[in-house]
Amino acid sequence: MLPFAWPYAEEQEIGYWGKPSSTIDWCELNYAVTPYIAEAVNTVTNAAFIALALLAVYQAQSNHLEKRFIVTAFGFLLVGIGSWCFHMTLRYEYQLLDELPMLYATIVPFWSIYSSFKTKKQSLMIGMGIFLATNLLTIIYLWIKNPTLHQTAYAVLNFCIIYESIILSWKYIRDAKIRKKMDRIAIFGVGIFLFGYLLWNLDIHFCDEVRSIRQGWGIPYGFVLEGHGWWHIFTGTGVYFSLIYEEYLRCFLTGTDQFFTLTYCLGFLPVVTCIDPKGLERYREVKKLREMDDEATKKIKKQ
């Protein structure tokens, strides 16, 4: 036992929230810190995820970004809240509140990036297609209850988004300095996400050894070795950086990049900042009028 530490309590099979009903039980000792929280560290670390999601909502709203990014940020906020409830209770209903929003929040940026430069009809078809596919996946997952299915689907969605985003950034971002900034954001976001994934897997595959070390160190030192807790922190950070990357890329795809710039909050968190709100509003109004004129012209030609 390390200095000023206190011992872990014995793991409890049944705690304040009853017997766990989730299909997954992580490496953290259940109810070993407090009788009111099943997995204390895995619960509290979601605060980082929630805080970053709230920051993303605020900055998207205050900087006049498109509603799709506000919806995406709210989706990841729901993921953080769901994960908090899941690890606090280890109940199956809250496990779904953690897992399913991960998919539904991710299909918004998937639709956003793959509907770029598409007609309204094509964009609608892409949105309906990915929404129906995710609903079908949800039904299958609720039936077979295999977490690997959910994890694989989430990984595939993110890979597709990253791949298409990189292709579009190389094609439409001409400024070498800006592209370098974007590359740094992408590399850091993906890198820290993968590092969290590595810690998560180490926590799973070496659970017995890690538990023994934690109990030997005592509380609070043992908290440092909670790999799934680090996964929450690093995943939340990676998702935030990826969202900022998509926001700034969207500026170039819509021709509004002249109204935005990249700044940093707290010195290390990137933010897409609107530098000319009035100019942006005029640009969007003119673009909307042109689109209406184009649609009216097409209708006249059809007649």
Secondary structure, DSSP 8 states (H G I E B T S, - for coil): --TT-B------SSBTTBS--SS---SS-TTSSBTTBSSHHHHHTHHHHHHHHHHHHHHHHHTT--HHHHHHHHHHHHHHHHHHHHHHH--HHHHHHHHHHHHHHHHHHHHHHHTTT--HHHHHHHHHHHHHHHHHHHHHHHHH--HHHHHHHHHHHHHHHHHHHHHHHHHH---HHHHHHHHHHHHHHHHHHHHHHHHHHHHHHTHHHHHHHHHHH-BTGGGGG-HHHHHHHHHHHHHHHHHHHHHHHHHHHTT-GGGEEEEEETTTEEEEEES-HHHHHHHHHHHHHHHHHHHHHHHHHH-
